[in-house]
């Protein structure tokens, strides 16, 4: 049993096309925002049915991809005075 499988090892018997085809479809759906919309619709329906228990909710941002190519903030000189001498 595995959690994931390489696209090229996806069994053709499943009838979804080649691994490359599945990867391209997934990529296209992600770019189109399909999964974000599905998530929002599911949450709205569950909320309307009273099936969400927010008392057990957890926020985890570890899956959020870091932005590539974002400019790093420019370091600014301090406007405060010079640091005091060490008195210890």
Backbone as XML, in Angstrom:
<?xml version="1.0"?>
<chain id="A" units="angstrom">
  <residue number="1" name="UNK">
    <atom name="N" x="0.856" y="-1.171" z="0.000"/>
    <atom name="CA" x="0.000" y="0.000" z="0.000"/>
    <atom name="C" x="0.902" y="1.234" z="0.000"/>
  </residue>
  <residue number="2" name="UNK">
    <atom name="N" x="0.554" y="2.199" z="-0.835"/>
    <atom name="CA" x="1.335" y="3.430" z="-0.939"/>
    <atom name="C" x="0.417" y="4.628" z="-0.832"/>
  </residue>
  <residue number="3" name="UNK">
    <atom name="N" x="0.984" y="5.746" z="-0.419"/>
    <atom name="CA" x="0.217" y="6.989" z="-0.355"/>
    <atom name="C" x="0.183" y="7.704" z="-1.693"/>
  </residue>
  <residue number="4" name="UNK">
    <atom name="N" x="1.190" y="7.487" z="-2.488"/>
    <atom name="CA" x="1.245" y="8.174" z="-3.772"/>
    <atom name="C" x="1.858" y="7.251" z="-4.805"/>
  </residue>
  <residue number="5" name="UNK">
    <atom name="N" x="1.792" y="7.675" z="-6.047"/>
    <atom name="CA" x="2.330" y="6.874" z="-7.143"/>
    <atom name="C" x="2.848" y="7.833" z="-8.204"/>
  </residue>
  <residue number="6" name="UNK">
    <atom name="N" x="3.928" y="7.464" z="-8.843"/>
    <atom name="CA" x="4.466" y="8.297" z="-9.926"/>
    <atom name="C" x="3.457" y="8.312" z="-11.076"/>
  </residue>
  <residue number="7" name="UNK">
    <atom name="N" x="3.320" y="9.456" z="-11.726"/>
    <atom name="CA" x="2.357" y="9.574" z="-12.815"/>
    <atom name="C" x="2.563" y="8.500" z="-13.882"/>
  </residue>
  <residue number="8" name="UNK">
    <atom name="N" x="3.799" y="8.194" z="-14.215"/>
    <atom name="CA" x="4.061" y="7.219" z="-15.277"/>
    <atom name="C" x="3.708" y="5.795" z="-14.858"/>
  </residue>
  <residue number="9" name="UNK">
    <atom name="N" x="3.484" y="5.559" z="-13.551"/>
    <atom name="CA" x="3.114" y="4.229" z="-13.064"/>
    <atom name="C" x="1.610" y="4.073" z="-12.860"/>
  </residue>
  <residue number="10" name="UNK">
    <atom name="N" x="0.842" y="5.092" z="-13.212"/>
    <atom name="CA" x="-0.607" y="5.032" z="-13.058"/>
    <atom name="C" x="-1.159" y="3.923" z="-13.952"/>
  </residue>
  <residue number="11" name="UNK">
    <atom name="N" x="-1.893" y="2.961" z="-13.398"/>
    <atom name="CA" x="-2.382" y="1.822" z="-14.197"/>
    <atom name="C" x="-3.343" y="2.253" z="-15.298"/>
  </residue>
  <residue number="12" name="UNK">
    <atom name="N" x="-3.073" y="1.838" z="-16.513"/>
    <atom name="CA" x="-3.931" y="2.166" z="-17.660"/>
    <atom name="C" x="-5.320" y="1.554" z="-17.499"/>
  </residue>
  <residue number="13" name="UNK">
    <atom name="N" x="-5.421" y="0.452" z="-16.731"/>
    <atom name="CA" x="-6.702" y="-0.223" z="-16.536"/>
    <atom name="C" x="-7.742" y="0.668" z="-15.853"/>
  </residue>
  <residue number="14" name="UNK">
    <atom name="N" x="-7.287" y="1.715" z="-15.198"/>
    <atom name="CA" x="-8.226" y="2.623" z="-14.539"/>
    <atom name="C" x="-9.044" y="3.415" z="-15.554"/>
  </residue>
  <residue number="15" name="UNK">
    <atom name="N" x="-8.535" y="3.526" z="-16.774"/>
    <atom name="CA" x="-9.282" y="4.199" z="-17.837"/>
    <atom name="C" x="-9.213" y="5.710" z="-17.819"/>
  </residue>
  <residue number="16" name="UNK">
    <atom name="N" x="-8.240" y="6.277" z="-17.117"/>
    <atom name="CA" x="-8.116" y="7.735" z="-17.039"/>
    <atom name="C" x="-7.143" y="8.303" z="-18.064"/>
  </residue>
  <residue number="17" name="UNK">
    <atom name="N" x="-6.555" y="7.473" z="-18.885"/>
    <atom name="CA" x="-5.539" y="7.917" z="-19.822"/>
    <atom name="C" x="-4.158" y="7.708" z="-19.228"/>
  </residue>
  <residue number="18" name="UNK">
    <atom name="N" x="-3.160" y="8.175" z="-19.930"/>
    <atom name="CA" x="-1.783" y="8.007" z="-19.465"/>
    <atom name="C" x="-1.520" y="8.889" z="-18.248"/>
  </residue>
  <residue number="19" name="UNK">
    <atom name="N" x="-0.437" y="8.605" z="-17.562"/>
    <atom name="CA" x="-0.047" y="9.428" z="-16.429"/>
    <atom name="C" x="0.170" y="10.874" z="-16.836"/>
  </residue>
  <residue number="20" name="UNK">
    <atom name="N" x="0.756" y="11.078" z="-18.012"/>
    <atom name="CA" x="0.991" y="12.440" z="-18.507"/>
    <atom name="C" x="-0.324" y="13.172" z="-18.744"/>
  </residue>
  <residue number="21" name="UNK">
    <atom name="N" x="-1.307" y="12.455" z="-19.299"/>
    <atom name="CA" x="-2.618" y="13.057" z="-19.527"/>
    <atom name="C" x="-3.260" y="13.458" z="-18.207"/>
  </residue>
  <residue number="22" name="UNK">
    <atom name="N" x="-3.206" y="12.570" z="-17.217"/>
    <atom name="CA" x="-3.781" y="12.872" z="-15.903"/>
    <atom name="C" x="-3.077" y="14.055" z="-15.258"/>
  </residue>
  <residue number="23" name="UNK">
    <atom name="N" x="-1.753" y="14.105" z="-15.374"/>
    <atom name="CA" x="-0.998" y="15.214" z="-14.798"/>
    <atom name="C" x="-1.403" y="16.532" z="-15.447"/>
  </residue>
  <residue number="24" name="UNK">
    <atom name="N" x="-1.532" y="16.527" z="-16.789"/>
    <atom name="CA" x="-1.924" y="17.753" z="-17.499"/>
    <atom name="C" x="-3.318" y="18.215" z="-17.078"/>
  </residue>
  <residue number="25" name="UNK">
    <atom name="N" x="-4.248" y="17.261" z="-16.930"/>
    <atom name="CA" x="-5.605" y="17.621" z="-16.492"/>
    <atom name="C" x="-5.580" y="18.223" z="-15.092"/>
  </residue>
  <residue number="26" name="UNK">
    <atom name="N" x="-4.864" y="17.575" z="-14.190"/>
    <atom name="CA" x="-4.766" y="18.088" z="-12.826"/>
    <atom name="C" x="-4.178" y="19.491" z="-12.811"/>
  </residue>
  <residue number="27" name="UNK">
    <atom name="N" x="-3.118" y="19.689" z="-13.568"/>
    <atom name="CA" x="-2.475" y="21.009" z="-13.651"/>
    <atom name="C" x="-3.457" y="22.059" z="-14.174"/>
  </residue>
  <residue number="28" name="UNK">
    <atom name="N" x="-4.195" y="21.703" z="-15.214"/>
    <atom name="CA" x="-5.172" y="22.623" z="-15.803"/>
    <atom name="C" x="-6.272" y="22.952" z="-14.798"/>
  </residue>
  <residue number="29" name="UNK">
    <atom name="N" x="-6.762" y="21.951" z="-14.075"/>
    <atom name="CA" x="-7.820" y="22.180" z="-13.084"/>
    <atom name="C" x="-7.313" y="23.032" z="-11.935"/>
  </residue>
  <residue number="30" name="UNK">
    <atom name="N" x="-6.068" y="22.806" z="-11.524"/>
    <atom name="CA" x="-5.506" y="23.624" z="-10.440"/>
    <atom name="C" x="-5.389" y="25.076" z="-10.875"/>
  </residue>
  <residue number="31" name="UNK">
    <atom name="N" x="-4.884" y="25.308" z="-12.094"/>
    <atom name="CA" x="-4.746" y="26.683" z="-12.590"/>
    <atom name="C" x="-6.101" y="27.370" z="-12.736"/>
  </residue>
  <residue number="32" name="UNK">
    <atom name="N" x="-7.133" y="26.584" z="-13.077"/>
    <atom name="CA" x="-8.477" y="27.135" z="-13.257"/>
    <atom name="C" x="-9.198" y="27.357" z="-11.930"/>
  </residue>
  <residue number="33" name="UNK">
    <atom name="N" x="-8.603" y="26.904" z="-10.828"/>
    <atom name="CA" x="-9.205" y="27.111" z="-9.520"/>
    <atom name="C" x="-10.324" y="26.130" z="-9.189"/>
  </residue>
  <residue number="34" name="UNK">
    <atom name="N" x="-10.374" y="24.993" z="-9.900"/>
    <atom name="CA" x="-11.444" y="24.019" z="-9.689"/>
    <atom name="C" x="-11.469" y="23.526" z="-8.247"/>
  </residue>
  <residue number="35" name="UNK">
    <atom name="N" x="-10.327" y="23.170" z="-7.697"/>
    <atom name="CA" x="-10.297" y="22.594" z="-6.356"/>
    <atom name="C" x="-10.614" y="23.621" z="-5.279"/>
  </residue>
  <residue number="36" name="UNK">
    <atom name="N" x="-10.183" y="24.862" z="-5.466"/>
    <atom name="CA" x="-10.539" y="25.920" z="-4.513"/>
    <atom name="C" x="-12.047" y="26.140" z="-4.497"/>
  </residue>
  <residue number="37" name="UNK">
    <atom name="N" x="-12.658" y="26.160" z="-5.695"/>
    <atom name="CA" x="-14.108" y="26.348" z="-5.772"/>
    <atom name="C" x="-14.854" y="25.166" z="-5.150"/>
  </residue>
  <residue number="38" name="UNK">
    <atom name="N" x="-14.394" y="23.950" z="-5.443"/>
    <atom name="CA" x="-15.022" y="22.763" z="-4.854"/>
    <atom name="C" x="-14.949" y="22.802" z="-3.330"/>
  </residue>
  <residue number="39" name="UNK">
    <atom name="N" x="-13.793" y="23.203" z="-2.802"/>
    <atom name="CA" x="-13.618" y="23.290" z="-1.359"/>
    <atom name="C" x="-14.585" y="24.297" z="-0.760"/>
  </residue>
  <residue number="40" name="UNK">
    <atom name="N" x="-14.706" y="25.463" z="-1.382"/>
    <atom name="CA" x="-15.611" y="26.496" z="-0.866"/>
    <atom name="C" x="-17.072" y="26.045" z="-0.927"/>
  </residue>
  <residue number="41" name="UNK">
    <atom name="N" x="-17.456" y="25.384" z="-2.033"/>
    <atom name="CA" x="-18.832" y="24.891" z="-2.170"/>
    <atom name="C" x="-19.125" y="23.836" z="-1.106"/>
  </residue>
  <residue number="42" name="UNK">
    <atom name="N" x="-18.196" y="22.911" z="-0.911"/>
    <atom name="CA" x="-18.377" y="21.866" z="0.089"/>
    <atom name="C" x="-18.516" y="22.469" z="1.483"/>
  </residue>
  <residue number="43" name="UNK">
    <atom name="N" x="-17.653" y="23.416" z="1.828"/>
    <atom name="CA" x="-17.746" y="24.061" z="3.139"/>
    <atom name="C" x="-19.078" y="24.788" z="3.308"/>
  </residue>
  <residue number="44" name="UNK">
    <atom name="N" x="-19.536" y="25.483" z="2.260"/>
    <atom name="CA" x="-20.806" y="26.215" z="2.342"/>
    <atom name="C" x="-21.967" y="25.248" z="2.559"/>
  </residue>
  <residue number="45" name="UNK">
    <atom name="N" x="-21.969" y="24.128" z="1.835"/>
    <atom name="CA" x="-23.057" y="23.156" z="1.987"/>
    <atom name="C" x="-23.022" y="22.502" z="3.367"/>
  </residue>
  <residue number="46" name="UNK">
    <atom name="N" x="-21.841" y="22.150" z="3.838"/>
    <atom name="CA" x="-21.727" y="21.557" z="5.165"/>
    <atom name="C" x="-22.160" y="22.541" z="6.245"/>
  </residue>
  <residue number="47" name="UNK">
    <atom name="N" x="-21.764" y="23.806" z="6.075"/>
    <atom name="CA" x="-22.140" y="24.842" z="7.043"/>
    <atom name="C" x="-23.660" y="25.022" z="7.056"/>
  </residue>
  <residue number="48" name="UNK">
    <atom name="N" x="-24.271" y="25.082" z="5.870"/>
    <atom name="CA" x="-25.723" y="25.261" z="5.778"/>
    <atom name="C" x="-26.468" y="24.088" z="6.419"/>
  </residue>
  <residue number="49" name="UNK">
    <atom name="N" x="-25.888" y="22.897" z="6.351"/>
    <atom name="CA" x="-26.525" y="21.709" z="6.934"/>
    <atom name="C" x="-26.184" y="21.548" z="8.415"/>
  </residue>
  <residue number="50" name="UNK">
    <atom name="N" x="-25.382" y="22.470" z="8.963"/>
    <atom name="CA" x="-24.997" y="22.389" z="10.371"/>
    <atom name="C" x="-24.051" y="21.228" z="10.660"/>
  </residue>
  <residue number="51" name="UNK">
    <atom name="N" x="-23.278" y="20.829" z="9.663"/>
    <atom name="CA" x="-22.396" y="19.677" z="9.801"/>
    <atom name="C" x="-20.937" y="20.038" z="10.098"/>
  </residue>
  <residue number="52" name="UNK">
    <atom name="N" x="-20.651" y="21.325" z="10.325"/>
    <atom name="CA" x="-19.283" y="21.732" z="10.628"/>
    <atom name="C" x="-19.146" y="22.026" z="12.114"/>
  </residue>
  <residue number="53" name="UNK">
    <atom name="N" x="-18.100" y="21.497" z="12.713"/>
    <atom name="CA" x="-17.815" y="21.750" z="14.120"/>
    <atom name="C" x="-16.511" y="22.543" z="14.189"/>
  </residue>
  <residue number="54" name="UNK">
    <atom name="N" x="-16.623" y="23.876" z="14.201"/>
    <atom name="CA" x="-15.447" y="24.736" z="14.173"/>
    <atom name="C" x="-14.687" y="24.717" z="15.485"/>
  </residue>
  <residue number="55" name="UNK">
    <atom name="N" x="-15.249" y="24.127" z="16.542"/>
    <atom name="CA" x="-14.538" y="24.077" z="17.822"/>
    <atom name="C" x="-13.319" y="23.165" z="17.736"/>
  </residue>
  <residue number="56" name="UNK">
    <atom name="N" x="-13.255" y="22.334" z="16.717"/>
    <atom name="CA" x="-12.132" y="21.421" z="16.549"/>
    <atom name="C" x="-11.298" y="21.784" z="15.324"/>
  </residue>
  <residue number="57" name="UNK">
    <atom name="N" x="-11.422" y="22.997" z="14.840"/>
    <atom name="CA" x="-10.696" y="23.432" z="13.648"/>
    <atom name="C" x="-9.237" y="23.709" z="13.979"/>
  </residue>
  <residue number="58" name="UNK">
    <atom name="N" x="-8.386" y="23.519" z="12.998"/>
    <atom name="CA" x="-6.953" y="23.765" z="13.154"/>
    <atom name="C" x="-6.445" y="24.440" z="11.887"/>
  </residue>
  <residue number="59" name="UNK">
    <atom name="N" x="-5.674" y="25.467" z="12.042"/>
    <atom name="CA" x="-5.109" y="26.168" z="10.893"/>
    <atom name="C" x="-3.667" y="25.739" z="10.736"/>
  </residue>
  <residue number="60" name="UNK">
    <atom name="N" x="-3.328" y="25.299" z="9.535"/>
    <atom name="CA" x="-1.966" y="24.841" z="9.258"/>
    <atom name="C" x="-1.535" y="25.410" z="7.917"/>
  </residue>
  <residue number="61" name="UNK">
    <atom name="N" x="-0.536" y="26.249" z="7.927"/>
    <atom name="CA" x="-0.052" y="26.852" z="6.685"/>
    <atom name="C" x="1.162" y="26.169" z="6.117"/>
  </residue>
  <residue number="62" name="UNK">
    <atom name="N" x="1.520" y="25.004" z="6.639"/>
    <atom name="CA" x="2.742" y="24.347" z="6.178"/>
    <atom name="C" x="2.661" y="23.885" z="4.733"/>
  </residue>
  <residue number="63" name="UNK">
    <atom name="N" x="1.442" y="23.761" z="4.188"/>
    <atom name="CA" x="1.297" y="23.316" z="2.809"/>
    <atom name="C" x="1.317" y="24.458" z="1.805"/>
  </residue>
  <residue number="64" name="UNK">
    <atom name="N" x="1.375" y="25.680" z="2.287"/>
    <atom name="CA" x="1.348" y="26.839" z="1.401"/>
    <atom name="C" x="2.714" y="27.019" z="0.763"/>
  </residue>
  <residue number="65" name="UNK">
    <atom name="N" x="2.741" y="27.086" z="-0.534"/>
    <atom name="CA" x="3.988" y="27.206" z="-1.264"/>
    <atom name="C" x="4.585" y="28.603" z="-1.095"/>
  </residue>
  <residue number="66" name="UNK">
    <atom name="N" x="5.884" y="28.662" z="-0.901"/>
    <atom name="CA" x="6.571" y="29.945" z="-0.800"/>
    <atom name="C" x="6.593" y="30.600" z="-2.178"/>
  </residue>
  <residue number="67" name="UNK">
    <atom name="N" x="6.385" y="31.883" z="-2.209"/>
    <atom name="CA" x="6.415" y="32.611" z="-3.485"/>
    <atom name="C" x="7.835" y="32.655" z="-4.018"/>
  </residue>
  <residue number="68" name="UNK">
    <atom name="N" x="7.984" y="32.307" z="-5.279"/>
    <atom name="CA" x="9.304" y="32.369" z="-5.899"/>
    <atom name="C" x="9.451" y="33.697" z="-6.627"/>
  </residue>
  <residue number="69" name="UNK">
    <atom name="N" x="10.610" y="34.249" z="-6.566"/>
    <atom name="CA" x="10.870" y="35.483" z="-7.295"/>
    <atom name="C" x="10.369" y="36.736" z="-6.616"/>
  </residue>
  <residue number="70" name="UNK">
    <atom name="N" x="9.828" y="36.612" z="-5.427"/>
    <atom name="CA" x="9.378" y="37.792" z="-4.713"/>
    <atom name="C" x="10.603" y="38.589" z="-4.265"/>
  </residue>
  <residue number="71" name="UNK">
    <atom name="N" x="10.573" y="39.894" z="-4.391"/>
    <atom name="CA" x="11.720" y="40.673" z="-3.928"/>
    <atom name="C" x="11.854" y="40.589" z="-2.412"/>
  </residue>
  <residue number="72" name="UNK">
    <atom name="N" x="13.077" y="40.489" z="-1.975"/>
    <atom name="CA" x="13.309" y="40.477" z="-0.537"/>
    <atom name="C" x="13.262" y="41.913" z="-0.037"/>
  </residue>
  <residue number="73" name="UNK">
    <atom name="N" x="12.761" y="42.129" z="1.174"/>
    <atom name="CA" x="12.672" y="43.502" z="1.680"/>
    <atom name="C" x="14.066" y="44.117" z="1.813"/>
  </residue>
  <residue number="74" name="UNK">
    <atom name="N" x="14.148" y="45.388" z="1.494"/>
    <atom name="CA" x="15.409" y="46.106" z="1.591"/>
    <atom name="C" x="15.669" y="46.428" z="3.051"/>
  </residue>
  <residue number="75" name="UNK">
    <atom name="N" x="16.875" y="46.151" z="3.501"/>
    <atom name="CA" x="17.219" y="46.484" z="4.886"/>
    <atom name="C" x="17.404" y="47.988" z="4.995"/>
  </residue>
  <residue number="76" name="UNK">
    <atom name="N" x="16.794" y="48.562" z="5.964"/>
    <atom name="CA" x="16.866" y="50.006" z="6.194"/>
    <atom name="C" x="17.756" y="50.264" z="7.393"/>
  </residue>
  <residue number="77" name="UNK">
    <atom name="N" x="18.412" y="51.381" z="7.359"/>
    <atom name="CA" x="19.220" y="51.767" z="8.510"/>
    <atom name="C" x="18.297" y="52.173" z="9.640"/>
  </residue>
  <residue number="78" name="UNK">
    <atom name="N" x="18.701" y="51.881" z="10.835"/>
    <atom name="CA" x="17.911" y="52.233" z="12.002"/>
    <atom name="C" x="17.855" y="53.746" z="12.147"/>
  </residue>
  <residue number="79" name="UNK">
    <atom name="N" x="16.699" y="54.238" z="12.559"/>
    <atom name="CA" x="16.575" y="55.686" z="12.800"/>
    <atom name="C" x="16.884" y="56.010" z="14.260"/>
  </residue>
  <residue number="80" name="UNK">
    <atom name="N" x="17.089" y="54.942" z="15.047"/>
    <atom name="CA" x="17.412" y="55.146" z="16.456"/>
    <atom name="C" x="18.884" y="55.482" z="16.617"/>
  </residue>
  <residue number="81" name="UNK">
    <atom name="N" x="19.253" y="55.875" z="17.820"/>
    <atom name="CA" x="20.641" y="56.209" z="18.095"/>
    <atom name="C" x="21.505" y="54.948" z="18.101"/>
  </residue>
  <residue number="82" name="UNK">
    <atom name="N" x="22.781" y="55.169" z="18.228"/>
    <atom name="CA" x="23.698" y="54.037" z="18.297"/>
    <atom name="C" x="23.422" y="53.238" z="19.558"/>
  </residue>
  <residue number="83" name="UNK">
    <atom name="N" x="23.670" y="51.951" z="19.483"/>
    <atom name="CA" x="23.482" y="51.102" z="20.653"/>
    <atom name="C" x="24.423" y="51.524" z="21.781"/>
  </residue>
  <residue number="84" name="UNK">
    <atom name="N" x="23.975" y="51.381" z="23.006"/>
    <atom name="CA" x="24.807" y="51.741" z="24.146"/>
    <atom name="C" x="25.934" y="50.752" z="24.355"/>
  </residue>
  <residue number="85" name="UNK">
    <atom name="N" x="26.932" y="51.168" z="25.111"/>
    <atom name="CA" x="28.061" y="50.288" z="25.410"/>
    <atom name="C" x="27.604" y="49.174" z="26.325"/>
  </residue>
  <residue number="86" name="UNK">
    <atom name="N" x="28.229" y="48.046" z="26.214"/>
    <atom name="CA" x="27.890" y="46.910" z="27.055"/>
    <atom name="C" x="28.310" y="47.234" z="28.495"/>
  </residue>
  <residue number="87" name="UNK">
    <atom name="N" x="27.357" y="47.168" z="29.397"/>
    <atom name="CA" x="27.661" y="47.534" z="30.791"/>
    <atom name="C" x="27.769" y="46.337" z="31.698"/>
  </residue>
  <residue number="88" name="UNK">
    <atom name="N" x="27.718" y="45.134" z="31.142"/>
    <atom name="CA" x="27.823" y="43.950" z="32.015"/>
    <atom name="C" x="29.233" y="43.520" z="32.219"/>
  </residue>
</chain>
